[in-house]
Amino acid sequence: MPQQTADPVKIAILGCGTVGTQVIRLLTEQAEDMAARVGAPVQISGVYVRDTSVERDPVVPRDLLTSDLAALIASSDIVVELMGGIEPARTAIMDALGAGKAVVTANKALLAQKGAELYEAADAANTDLYFEAAVAGAIPLVRPVRESLAGDRVQRILGIVNGTTNYVLDEMTTKGLPYDEVVAEAQRLGYAEADPTADVEGHDAAAKAAILASLAFHQRVSLDDVFCEGISSVTAADVAAATESGHVIKLLAIAESADDGVTVRVHPALVPLTHPLAGVRGAFNAVFIEAESAGELMFYGQGAGGAPTASAVMGDVVSVARHIAGGGKGPRESNYADLPVLPISAALTRFQLRLNVADRPGVLAAVSAILAGKGISIETVRQSAGAEGTAELVISTHRAPEKDLDQMVSDLRANDAVNAVLSVLRIEGE
Ligand code: NAP
């Protein structure tokens, strides 16, 4: 290893949980490599926790624990925020940026809700704000979108960015199990939180979608701009019907650009088995990007977990430490595009409808007429026998405006030949 003569770069770690502990381990175990890569020694200046007397993982040096946040920030060059949530993370980061410190964070919730003020504070202080771990854990995604694709035009992003929901849908698909049973098993195995709402209702994926859309389309997109529908209403029958039509159900984060604006949405969707995202199994994440010149790109890997997420945090720490040791600065926020973020009603999507209908002549014509009345044309229809005197219709449509969907479903429900609209799922990736 080369001899280091430069001043050490001092790192404050805020939060000592799943990710924080692994970052501390890597900074300690790989200190020599880090110094060689950065060009200066990299030292942990302290670890901010609520209670310094609590027993911690043995990799955390006890003498580094502190509950004096202001003093820790003041004595550090880089502040690595790994507490999560809005407060006190927001105030800590704003204080750090205000004092000219570089910041690394994994906090998707904070970036999706308060990103604008953080970017502005970083720009005002001419310092770095890095957040690779905030989207899809270990997968290098923020840097490729923010830097590698900065000379291209991203048209569309389709992502599986929540491991819990991918695990649940995958188990439902491969084992034919009902939603509740799989969620309970995921909680037992530690793949799902005791309160799984943020994952299963799509809020976590929506935060990541907002961050990715902001970077890809060079404009501000916040959590409130993202249409969000979770997987809690997906049934075993939906999964079986998807398999029968050559699809798999995935919770997708979708960001698309058009001339008149961008749409950003999270919802379950039928993905054809031939699409690369269909093969993403278990708790893995993957993001599929379509760019004008690059064409199709796919990023795949572990979207969560202490060590995988710490890998992404460490990459940011090295980048920022290199700037401190050798000069330079990472990219500023790019938000010049200023396009409107359109409501989901502006999106054009294909649907698969599952209907229970009366098994009598003329029903298909009546259903077709309702769809045609909304300008929605049918691509395929599959009919199978239902309970006595009924049939199940599975109808796939061509692309149609989302704005007509709710009314079309209401019209179907109001028709006396339709016993039930069993499900309406969007089809993506075809
Ligand atoms: P975690 O295990 O819950 O740890 C959070 C840590 O922050 C705990 O040590 C906690 O202290 C500390 N903390 C929370 N509030 C605090 C406060 N008010 N003052 C001082 N300390 C406070 O969380 P995590 O899973 O490591 O996640 C950290 C960040 O990484 C989050 O933003 C999360 O979204 C992001 N992330 C996590 C993953 C993952 O797989 N875990 C993946 C990607 C991104 P106590 O020890 O006292 O509870």
Residues whose N, C-alpha, C, O or C-beta is under 5 A from the ligand:
A	BS01	NAP	G15 C16 G17 T18 V19 G20 Y48 V49 R50 D51 L82 M83 G84 G85 P88 A106 N107 K108 A133 G137 G303 A304 G305 G306 T309
